[in-house]
Amino acid sequence: MTGTLYVVGTPIGNLGDISPRALETLKGVDFIAAEDTRVTVKLLNHFDIKKPLVSYFEHNKHEKGEVITDRILKGENCAVVTDAGMPCISDPGEDLIRQCQEKDIPTVVIPGPSAVISALAVSGLETGRFTFEGFLSVNKKSRADHLESLLDERRTMIFYEAPHKLPNTLKDLYQTFGERKLTIARELTKLHEEIIRTTTAYAAEHYADGSVKGEIVLILEGKKQEDKSAYTLDDAVQYAQKLIENGMRPTDAAKEAAAISKIKKNDIYRKLI
């Protein structure tokens, strides 16, 4: 009889946030797949849980995924956990879920704390629609491409960031998006939890000195819908010129600028040429 993979959320800091159902599941499974066994064993020891651990992380996920799913197919139950929060979200557990799907292995989720949702809830920014963007690449070009792809994003954007990369990220956010509201959520649920509600400009100047430490979530305001009534003819022409620089034909650029600005296409086109 095939076993089950349990996706178990664990605390992001405060151990008191673990749920009774999560504890019951960890005690009941045959083994636990952990991102870092050294981190997970501390959690298990705190709650006096003794279970075999299998190391499962980014660089061994394909090999260990096969080992884990084979054991489940033979009837064992497994819990997958990450170092903190919900596994399988910006996490190698995502691949394990796919392997289980391919092998018809049942999966059960045990909800738990999430740094993404927790940070968004206290950000002071719009929560109705948002996009989680994970970690930005350390590669400069990939990083720039990622940020530029979000220039017209109207939803609130959420990023994870490491403290040693934060200074450059804050500068990049201001350089890419200009003046926007920004919340820096630091050390959520831990002793030194801090919620900094600021702007990209202020953060780039005052928090890019390396003084902000700990686990960090960044919540960035989405692009505001532009007031079309505020467009002048010069604004529309300038917008059309940018479209042309990006490869659009002048007639199409004028049409697009007209749709945005509500200024006549012919007026824009005449000034363009």
Secondary structure, DSSP 8 states (H G I E B T S, - for coil): ----EEEE-B-SS-GGG--HHHHHHHHHSSEEEES-HHHHHHHHHHTT----EEE--TTTHHHHHHHHHHHHHTT--EEEE-SSB-TTSSSTHHHHHHHHHHTT--EEEE----HHHHHHHTSSS--SSEEEEEE--SSHHHHHHHHHTTTT--SEEEEEE-TTTHHHHHHHHHHHH-S-EEEEEESTTSTT-EEEEEEHHHHHHHS-SS---SSEEEEE-------GGG--HHHHHHHHHHHHHTT--HHHHHHHHHHHH---HHHHHHHH-
